[in-house]
Amino acid sequence: MIKLTNVSKEYPKRGFALRDVSFHLQKGEFAFLTGHSGSGKSTTMRLIHMADRPTAGEVRVSGYSSERVTERDLWKVRRRVGFVFQDFRLLPGRTAQENVAFALEVTGTPTRAVQAKAQRLLSQVGLSTKAGAFVNELSGGEQQRVAIARALANDPFVLLADEPTGNLDERATRGIMELFWDIQAKGMAVLMATHDLELVRRFPSARVFELDQGQLVYDSTQAVEPDASPTLRAD
């Protein structure tokens, strides 16, 4: 489904953000991508979303290769990859339903189906009663739920979440994590970037990748020596 093979990313003025990173994510997996600030988490997410291309190596997303995908086909990849951000990125001055409906409209959903599907998506994330509320009237957790509903608009096969609980309190974080697990249980892969190691430890069944200075230093599915332990650490 998602496979990175010897992926490196170098920026002209910043140097290497990633060096020789390889991992894969299968259908229906839940995985955390962790590491301190600047370790390469957001760069990895952008490469999977194909918002950027690697300097070396290959990223494969649902059969599309970063080495061969054309600019014309990029929209096909991005439609199948849902993306949730830390800062929500909702349209101000619009309701929850209008935010979700806009995502459906710009990707070609038939006009007659837009409102009904927007309502279904809001129901899926537990906001059926807040469809008509303006986003500035919603709590942070509710705004993130709208953002998740929007990310699900095109029925993606994987949901990428870049620090989605970073701006939320403890109660809202629990709700968002429960929602992600519900989404994963229905067969969608979820890859969540976070530096919150306490959050990661609460979900021992999740797969964990750790990046450090642009290199993959830990994959929880790989065997470790009896006296070894993950190098996960806080900022």
C-alpha positions as CSV (number, residue, x, y, z in Angstrom):
1,M,0.0,0.0,0.0
2,I,2.7,2.5,1.1
3,K,6.3,1.7,0.7
4,L,9.4,3.8,1.0
5,T,12.6,2.3,-0.4
6,N,15.9,4.0,0.4
7,V,14.3,7.4,0.4
8,S,16.4,10.5,1.0
9,K,15.2,14.2,0.8
10,E,17.7,17.0,0.5
11,Y,16.7,20.7,0.5
12,P,19.1,23.3,-1.1
13,K,19.6,25.4,2.0
14,R,18.6,23.0,4.8
15,G,20.5,19.9,3.8
16,F,19.1,16.4,4.3
17,A,15.7,16.1,5.9
18,L,15.7,12.3,5.3
19,R,18.5,9.8,4.7
20,D,18.0,6.3,3.3
21,V,14.6,5.6,4.9
22,S,12.8,2.4,4.1
23,F,9.5,1.1,5.6
24,H,6.1,-0.1,4.4
25,L,2.5,0.3,5.7
26,Q,-0.1,-2.3,4.9
27,K,-3.9,-1.9,4.4
28,G,-5.6,-1.5,7.8
29,E,-2.5,-0.9,9.8
30,F,-2.3,1.8,12.5
31,A,1.2,3.3,13.0
32,F,2.8,6.1,14.8
33,L,5.6,8.1,13.2
34,T,7.6,9.6,16.0
35,G,10.8,11.5,16.7
36,H,11.8,14.9,18.1
37,S,11.1,18.2,16.2
38,G,13.1,18.3,13.0
39,S,13.5,14.6,12.7
40,G,11.8,14.3,9.4
41,K,8.2,13.4,10.3
42,S,6.5,16.1,8.3
43,T,8.8,15.6,5.3
44,T,7.9,11.9,5.3
45,M,4.2,12.8,5.3
46,R,4.7,15.2,2.4
47,L,6.5,12.5,0.4
48,I,3.7,10.0,1.0
49,H,1.1,12.6,0.0
50,M,3.4,13.3,-3.1
51,A,3.3,17.0,-2.3
52,D,7.0,16.6,-2.7
53,R,9.4,14.2,-4.5
54,P,12.4,12.4,-2.9
55,T,15.9,13.4,-3.9
56,A,16.8,9.7,-4.0
57,G,14.9,6.4,-3.6
58,E,11.3,5.6,-4.3
59,V,7.9,6.2,-2.6
60,R,5.1,3.9,-3.7
61,V,1.5,4.8,-2.9
62,S,-1.3,2.4,-4.0
63,G,0.6,1.4,-7.1
64,Y,1.9,4.9,-8.0
65,S,5.6,5.4,-7.9
66,S,7.3,8.7,-7.2
67,E,9.8,7.9,-9.9
68,R,7.1,7.6,-12.6
69,V,3.9,9.4,-11.6
70,T,3.1,12.3,-13.9
71,E,1.9,15.7,-12.8
72,R,-1.4,14.8,-14.5
73,D,-1.8,11.7,-12.3
74,L,-0.8,13.4,-9.0
75,W,-4.4,14.3,-8.2
76,K,-5.4,10.7,-8.3
77,V,-2.8,9.9,-5.6
78,R,-3.8,12.8,-3.4
79,R,-7.5,12.0,-3.7
80,R,-6.8,8.6,-2.1
81,V,-4.6,9.9,0.7
82,G,-6.5,11.8,3.4
83,F,-4.5,14.4,5.3
84,V,-5.2,15.9,8.8
85,F,-3.1,18.7,10.1
86,Q,-2.4,20.0,13.6
87,D,-3.9,23.5,12.9
88,F,-7.1,22.1,11.3
89,R,-7.0,24.4,8.2
90,L,-10.7,24.9,8.1
91,L,-12.4,27.6,6.0
92,P,-13.3,30.4,8.4
93,G,-16.8,31.9,8.3
94,R,-18.3,28.7,7.1
95,T,-20.2,25.9,8.9
96,A,-18.9,22.4,9.6
97,Q,-21.1,21.1,6.8
98,E,-19.9,23.7,4.4
99,N,-16.3,22.9,5.1
100,V,-16.9,19.2,4.3
101,A,-19.1,20.0,1.3
102,F,-16.4,22.2,-0.2
103,A,-14.0,19.3,-0.1
104,L,-16.5,17.2,-2.0
105,E,-17.3,19.8,-4.5
106,V,-13.8,20.5,-5.5
107,T,-13.1,16.9,-6.2
108,G,-16.1,16.4,-8.4
109,T,-18.8,14.8,-6.3
110,P,-22.1,15.2,-8.1
111,T,-23.9,18.3,-6.8
112,R,-27.0,16.3,-5.8
113,A,-24.9,14.0,-3.5
114,V,-22.8,16.6,-1.8
115,Q,-24.9,17.7,1.1
116,A,-26.1,14.2,2.0
117,K,-22.5,12.8,2.0
118,A,-21.3,15.8,4.0
119,Q,-23.9,15.0,6.6
120,R,-23.0,11.3,6.7
121,L,-19.3,12.2,7.2
122,L,-20.1,14.5,10.0
123,S,-22.2,11.8,11.6
124,Q,-19.3,9.4,11.2
125,V,-17.0,11.7,13.3
126,G,-19.7,12.3,15.9
127,L,-20.8,15.8,14.8
128,S,-24.2,15.3,13.3
129,T,-25.8,17.9,15.6
130,K,-23.1,20.5,14.8
131,A,-23.4,20.5,11.0
132,G,-24.8,24.0,11.0
133,A,-22.4,25.5,13.5
134,F,-19.8,27.9,12.2
135,V,-16.3,26.5,12.8
136,N,-15.3,29.3,15.1
137,E,-18.1,28.3,17.4
138,L,-16.7,24.8,17.8
139,S,-14.1,23.6,20.3
140,G,-10.7,22.5,19.2
141,G,-11.6,18.8,19.3
142,E,-14.8,19.5,17.3
143,Q,-12.8,21.5,14.7
144,Q,-10.4,18.6,14.4
145,R,-13.3,16.2,13.9
146,V,-14.5,18.5,11.0
147,A,-11.0,18.3,9.5
148,I,-11.1,14.5,9.8
149,A,-14.5,14.4,8.1
150,R,-13.1,16.5,5.3
151,A,-10.1,14.2,4.9
152,L,-12.4,11.3,4.5
153,A,-14.4,13.0,1.8
154,N,-12.9,11.0,-1.1
155,D,-12.9,7.6,0.6
156,P,-9.1,7.4,1.0
157,F,-7.3,4.2,1.6
158,V,-4.9,5.8,4.1
159,L,-5.3,8.7,6.5
160,L,-2.2,10.7,7.3
161,A,-2.3,12.8,10.5
162,D,0.5,15.2,11.2
163,E,0.5,16.1,15.0
164,P,-3.4,16.0,15.0
165,T,-3.6,16.3,18.8
166,G,-0.9,18.9,19.3
167,N,-3.4,21.7,20.0
168,L,-5.9,19.6,22.0
169,D,-6.5,19.1,25.6
170,E,-6.5,15.6,27.2
171,R,-10.2,14.9,26.8
172,A,-10.3,16.0,23.2
173,T,-7.1,14.0,22.5
174,R,-8.8,10.8,23.8
175,G,-11.8,11.4,21.6
176,I,-9.7,12.0,18.5
177,M,-7.7,8.8,19.1
178,E,-10.8,6.8,19.6
179,L,-12.0,8.1,16.3
180,F,-8.8,7.2,14.5
181,W,-9.0,3.6,15.9
182,D,-12.6,3.4,14.7
183,I,-11.5,4.5,11.2
184,Q,-8.7,1.9,11.3
185,A,-11.0,-0.8,12.4
186,K,-13.1,-0.3,9.2
187,G,-10.0,-1.2,7.1
188,M,-8.3,2.1,6.5
189,A,-4.6,2.5,7.3
190,V,-3.7,5.4,9.6
191,L,-0.2,6.9,9.9
192,M,0.0,9.5,12.7
193,A,3.0,11.7,13.3
194,T,3.5,12.7,16.9
195,H,6.3,13.6,19.3
196,D,4.0,12.8,22.3
197,L,5.5,9.6,23.6
198,E,3.0,9.2,26.4
199,L,0.3,9.0,23.8
200,V,2.3,6.4,21.9
201,R,2.7,4.3,25.0
202,R,-1.1,4.2,25.6
203,F,-1.5,2.2,22.4
204,P,1.0,-0.8,22.6
205,S,-0.7,-2.6,19.7
206,A,0.1,0.1,17.3
207,R,3.1,-0.1,15.0
208,V,5.8,2.5,15.8
209,F,8.4,4.1,13.6
210,E,11.0,6.5,15.0
211,L,13.0,9.0,13.0
212,D,16.1,10.7,14.4
213,Q,18.0,13.3,12.3
214,G,16.3,12.1,9.2
215,Q,17.1,8.4,9.7
216,L,14.8,5.5,10.6
217,V,16.2,4.2,13.9
218,Y,13.3,2.1,15.1
219,D,10.5,-0.1,13.7
220,S,8.5,-2.0,16.3
221,T,7.9,-4.9,13.9
222,Q,11.6,-5.6,13.6
223,A,13.3,-8.0,16.0
224,V,15.5,-6.4,18.7
225,E,18.1,-7.9,20.9
226,P,16.9,-9.0,24.4
227,D,18.9,-6.3,26.1
228,A,17.9,-3.6,23.5
229,S,15.1,-1.2,23.9
230,P,13.4,1.4,21.6
231,T,15.2,4.7,21.4
232,L,12.0,6.7,21.7
233,R,12.6,9.9,23.6
234,A,11.0,13.2,24.3
235,D,12.1,16.5,22.9
